[in-house]
Amino acid sequence: MLPAVETDEEWDAVVRDEAVMRPGAAELCARLGLAGAPLTRFTEGSQPVYAVGDAHVLKLFPGSAARDGLAEARVLARVEDRLPVPTPRVRAAGEYENGWRYVLMSRLAGENLAHAWERVPPAHRERLVTEIGETLAVLHALDPGPLADVLGPGDWGAFVDRQSAGAVARQRSRGLPAEWLEQIPGFLASVTPALPRSPRPSLLHTEVMRQHFLVDPDGWRLTGLFDFEPAMIGDRAYDFVGVGLFVTGGDPALLARLARAYGEDFEPDVLFAYTLLHVYSNLPWYLRALGDRGAGDLRELAEAWFGTV
């Protein structure tokens, strides 16, 4: 049995401790008819996730993140067999004990694209980003209405306002230097009025990254898309934050190719505004990963990261 986790302190004490987590995961697997199956914990991801043998994955959500577990199960059921790329199939989901929830899902085949990227030949990179663009187009075309009771933020305009109000403090807490911090209010004031207050509702993955795609190195084709836990309903441009930063990685030709496959491109200023407004925004991290490309201000940085050719 897993102990209750409702605070950051309990999270640190429990979720990272395999001496506590593994027996609980094994006991839950036994309840689910998988007693004795080998458990291998994945090292990446915010929630504790285990491979259960070769066929299943068990994702656990403590009480403090229980709603995320409910959302993931519902979204996975909604997208099943509806995307060009395979997604995990839900085998079982529900409440465990002490506030915990779980999702038992099928295990997808393939190698993590982030780990494989440096080995992918340029022509295959182009095809992969094309597949990702096509997948996003289908995802965003799905009716998200059946998920409105479990996915936020509800009022998109209010979400933009809240995120704008906290943008400077959020980046300051992450260590962004003052020369960038002082530009944020003016940049957002000039761009956010152009953001839709009530966009056509789209089902958003919100973390479209190489890390969340699987690929078959034999031919370099996508074999999976996973991690729908942070899904939202909102403006489809929001999903292109992860695309520009973590799929095409500031490569204007790759982003242009992906946008053509998607069927629409977005202004760099809009995507950079959403970069600042993103729930998990961390500008210092992005600067370390992509560099400032010689940009002297935020508009130049937006063009460097989200421009196309």
Phi and psi in degrees as a GROMACS rama.xvg file:
@    title "Ramachandran Plot"
@    xaxis  label "Phi"
@    yaxis  label "Psi"
@TYPE xy
-95.39  139.642  LEU-2
-74.355  160.447  PRO-3
-63.3888  142.094  ALA-4
-134.037  107.457  VAL-5
-126.708  -12.2655  GLU-6
-125.053  165.034  THR-7
-61.9667  -36.9419  ASP-8
-65.3845  -42.4797  GLU-9
-66.6201  -36.5286  GLU-10
-58.805  -50.0568  TRP-11
-61.0645  -35.8458  ASP-12
-78.8481  -27.6494  ALA-13
-108.942  -54.5451  VAL-14
-64.4765  -33.4757  VAL-15
-85.8389  -5.22642  ARG-16
-97.3972  103.553  ASP-17
-66.1435  -24.8412  GLU-18
-64.8072  -24.2028  ALA-19
-95.1698  -46.0186  VAL-20
-69.4509  -44.0738  MET-21
-63.7621  -45.2129  ARG-22
-60.6783  -37.3128  PRO-23
-65.3103  -43.2632  GLY-24
-63.6891  -40.543  ALA-25
-65.0831  -40.5312  ALA-26
-65.0639  -40.5047  GLU-27
-65.7922  -41.1074  LEU-28
-59.6188  -38.936  CYS-29
-62.2246  -40.9616  ALA-30
-61.6506  -31.3584  ARG-31
-90.2952  9.52476  LEU-32
84.4352  18.8443  GLY-33
-120.199  34.1515  LEU-34
-59.2445  135.1  ALA-35
83.9664  -7.29827  GLY-36
-66.9429  136.793  ALA-37
-64.3744  138.301  PRO-38
-109.971  129.225  LEU-39
-127.515  116.052  THR-40
-80.0315  132.825  ARG-41
-74.9301  141.159  PHE-42
-84.1921  -16.9826  THR-43
-103.603  162.618  GLU-44
103.251  155.984  GLY-45
-84.5933  -26.4601  SER-46
-102.944  156.259  GLN-47
-70.5415  124.335  PRO-48
-132.72  135.039  VAL-49
-126.469  136.875  TYR-50
-75.4226  130.701  ALA-51
-111.396  97.4423  VAL-52
64.7282  -149.86  GLY-53
-98.0524  -10.4016  ASP-54
-110.627  -16.5331  ALA-55
-129.878  158.996  HIS-56
-131.109  133.696  VAL-57
-112.303  121.084  LEU-58
-112.703  129.979  LYS-59
-113.432  141.875  LEU-60
-130.245  114.435  PHE-61
-68.2068  170.315  PRO-62
-54.2703  -35.51  GLY-63
-68.2377  -16.0524  SER-64
-127.107  21.6767  ALA-65
-60.7974  -36.2359  ALA-66
-63.5474  -30.9548  ARG-67
-64.5905  -36.4728  ASP-68
-65.4449  -40.6139  GLY-69
-63.813  -43.3706  LEU-70
-63.2011  -44.4607  ALA-71
-60.7666  -45.1301  GLU-72
-61.5838  -42.8725  ALA-73
-67.9983  -41.9644  ARG-74
-67.4401  -42.6848  VAL-75
-58.9275  -41.1812  LEU-76
-65.064  -35.0155  ALA-77
-69.9433  -38.6735  ARG-78
-90.9205  -6.47481  VAL-79
-55.4221  125.759  GLU-80
63.1235  14.6364  ASP-81
-108.296  -9.28521  ARG-82
-109.179  156.506  LEU-83
-66.7108  -18.4738  PRO-84
-110.435  138.095  VAL-85
-60.0229  145.664  PRO-86
-126.953  157.863  THR-87
-61.7468  142.76  PRO-88
-93.9212  133.579  ARG-89
-75.9975  122.52  VAL-90
-95.2099  -34.0522  ARG-91
-163.921  150.537  ALA-92
-158.592  148.97  ALA-93
162.08  -162.102  GLY-94
-87.5939  145.36  GLU-95
-105.389  -104.119  TYR-96
-144.493  157.305  GLU-97
54.6385  36.7694  ASN-98
88.5512  -8.52556  GLY-99
-72.378  146.938  TRP-100
-122.351  163.412  ARG-101
-143.063  155.416  TYR-102
-131.723  118.846  VAL-103
-99.2584  122.454  LEU-104
-133.345  165.434  MET-105
-70.424  150.88  SER-106
-93.0572  127.922  ARG-107
-81.9707  150.579  LEU-108
-85.4208  156.915  ALA-109
118.346  172.474  GLY-110
-104.101  143.915  GLU-111
-59.3597  128.212  ASN-112
-63.1734  -34.1599  LEU-113
-62.7104  -37.8346  ALA-114
-73.7857  -29.5668  HIS-115
-91.8894  -14.245  ALA-116
-52.3466  -43.6141  TRP-117
-65.4062  -17.8467  GLU-118
-95.3531  -7.40395  ARG-119
-78.8484  122.938  VAL-120
-62.7854  151.138  PRO-121
-52.1827  -43.4754  PRO-122
-63.684  -36.0628  ALA-123
-74.8741  -31.6636  HIS-124
-59.6569  -41.3455  ARG-125
-62.5236  -41.7181  GLU-126
-68.7438  -37.5396  ARG-127
-63.6433  -43.1805  LEU-128
-69.355  -28.9906  VAL-129
-63.1983  -44.8063  THR-130
-62.4171  -38.168  GLU-131
-66.5691  -42.955  ILE-132
-60.5142  -42.7346  GLY-133
-64.9995  -37.9903  GLU-134
-65.8801  -43.1259  THR-135
-62.9889  -37.9452  LEU-136
-60.7846  -41.5206  ALA-137
-69.9326  -43.3221  VAL-138
-57.3972  -46.6353  LEU-139
-72.3116  -17.0203  HIS-140
-86.3521  -14.1676  ALA-141
-67.0996  145.391  LEU-142
-73.648  115.23  ASP-143
-85.6634  -0.264478  PRO-144
-51.3627  -44.3276  GLY-145
-62.8724  -11.6185  PRO-146
-105.002  2.35585  LEU-147
-63.4089  -22.4191  ALA-148
-79.7821  -13.0546  ASP-149
-120.571  -13.3735  VAL-150
-113.633  139.219  LEU-151
-96.2348  -170.34  GLY-152
-89.8258  -1.75915  PRO-153
89.0348  -85.7759  GLY-154
-91.8304  104.482  ASP-155
-65.8051  -40.7234  TRP-156
-60.8381  -41.3145  GLY-157
-66.4949  -35.8543  ALA-158
-62.0043  -46.4113  PHE-159
-59.3881  -41.8222  VAL-160
-63.3574  -45.2272  ASP-161
-62.8494  -45.4185  ARG-162
-67.7741  -35.1854  GLN-163
-65.1668  -42.8481  SER-164
-61.8996  -31.9657  ALA-165
-100.558  6.58113  GLY-166
-62.7223  -45.8328  ALA-167
-66.3881  -46.7659  VAL-168
-61.584  -37.879  ALA-169
-63.0107  -45.8561  ARG-170
-73.897  -33.115  GLN-171
-61.3847  -41.3903  ARG-172
-65.6542  -20.9617  SER-173
-94.7864  -0.726872  ARG-174
92.8905  21.4537  GLY-175
-67.2206  132.051  LEU-176
-61.6519  153.948  PRO-177
-60.2534  -33.2836  ALA-178
-66.0488  -24.6957  GLU-179
-89.5208  -39.9175  TRP-180
-56.0008  -44.0041  LEU-181
-68.1243  -15.0457  GLU-182
-86.9315  -17.7594  GLN-183
-62.0821  -48.6799  ILE-184
-57.37  -45.6844  PRO-185
-65.3159  -40.687  GLY-186
-62.5897  -48.8281  PHE-187
-64.9956  -38.1707  LEU-188
-61.3447  -30.7885  ALA-189
-84.9399  -22.6457  SER-190
-107.528  -40.5796  VAL-191
-60.7193  -27.5453  THR-192
-60.9357  -21.6142  PRO-193
-85.9387  -10.1824  ALA-194
-76.9762  141.476  LEU-195
-67.492  135.877  PRO-196
-80.4057  -32.4918  ARG-197
-134.575  74.4833  SER-198
-69.9701  162.45  PRO-199
-59.3976  123.06  ARG-200
-62.1927  127.176  PRO-201
-125.76  143.891  SER-202
-78.2584  118.14  LEU-203
-107.348  134.617  LEU-204
-72.48  -42.0626  HIS-205
80.096  -17.1696  THR-206
-132.361  62.4501  GLU-207
-78.6  97.2473  VAL-208
-135.142  156.296  MET-209
-55.3006  -33.0223  ARG-210
-61.8869  -18.3758  GLN-211
-108.365  13.9097  HIS-212
-117.97  147.984  PHE-213
-113.652  151.64  LEU-214
-141.275  148.413  VAL-215
-94.0166  113.189  ASP-216
-63.3451  -19.231  PRO-217
-84.9198  83.736  ASP-218
107.852  -12.7045  GLY-219
54.308  61.9076  TRP-220
-117.201  147.77  ARG-221
-67.103  136.196  LEU-222
-121.098  -1.60016  THR-223
-177.934  152.338  GLY-224
-132.149  131.409  LEU-225
-141.302  -178.696  PHE-226
68.1958  71.7388  ASP-227
-97.8661  11.863  PHE-228
-54.8033  -42.467  GLU-229
-91.7961  21.4945  PRO-230
-57.7319  151.437  ALA-231
-139.969  172.316  MET-232
-117.98  124.317  ILE-233
179.257  -151.136  GLY-234
-74.9586  125.681  ASP-235
-60.4563  -25.6447  ARG-236
-62.0614  -26.4718  ALA-237
-58.5983  -33.3397  TYR-238
-70.3082  -16.5009  ASP-239
-83.8147  -2.79278  PHE-240
-62.3688  -55.6015  VAL-241
-61.559  -37.2323  GLY-242
-57.4433  -53.0374  VAL-243
-67.7366  -37.2227  GLY-244
-82.2475  -40.5975  LEU-245
-121.501  -2.37676  PHE-246
-108.553  -62.2879  VAL-247
-85.8531  -16.3622  THR-248
58.5104  40.4478  GLY-249
77.4595  11.7487  GLY-250
-88.862  109.772  ASP-251
-65.1496  -32.3896  PRO-252
-70.2726  -41.3064  ALA-253
-67.159  -40.1417  LEU-254
-65.0759  -38.7667  LEU-255
-63.7675  -41.3875  ALA-256
-63.9215  -44.362  ARG-257
-62.0629  -42.3413  LEU-258
-63.7816  -37.7547  ALA-259
-63.4145  -41.2244  ARG-260
-66.2766  -34.7063  ALA-261
-71.3174  -34.8508  TYR-262
103.047  7.06018  GLY-263
-165.608  146.755  GLU-264
-120.391  167.892  ASP-265
-129.527  148.36  PHE-266
-63.6767  138.024  GLU-267
-54.4746  -38.6473  PRO-268
-62.9773  -37.7983  ASP-269
-64.8437  -45.2139  VAL-270
-68.4061  -34.5133  LEU-271
-71.5596  -34.8574  PHE-272
-59.9888  -45.8896  ALA-273
-66.7735  -27.5254  TYR-274
-61.3579  -41.8335  THR-275
-72.6991  -28.5446  LEU-276
-91.3111  -9.8936  LEU-277
-59.0083  143.758  HIS-278
-55.2035  -37.1613  VAL-279
-106.764  24.991  TYR-280
-58.1681  133.242  SER-281
-147.898  82.0836  ASN-282
-61.0986  -39.2275  LEU-283
-59.3393  -37.7295  PRO-284
-62.955  -45.4163  TRP-285
-63.9839  -38.5285  TYR-286
-64.3036  -37.7705  LEU-287
-67.1587  -37.5359  ARG-288
-76.1294  -41.1652  ALA-289
-108.766  -20.9302  LEU-290
78.2034  164.277  GLY-291
-86.2208  -4.79171  ASP-292
54.6919  27.2583  ARG-293
79.3727  9.56263  GLY-294
-68.9102  138.493  ALA-295
-99.6914  -15.0614  GLY-296
-148.961  177.562  ASP-297
-67.823  -32.7018  LEU-298
-65.949  -40.7654  ARG-299
-66.8361  -36.2676  GLU-300
-66.5877  -39.5969  LEU-301
-58.5955  -44.1969  ALA-302
-66.7541  -38.3619  GLU-303
-64.9407  -37.0981  ALA-304
-91.8375  -33.5336  TRP-305
-121.234  7.6355  PHE-306
-74.0739  157.302  GLY-307
-128.033  163.575  THR-308
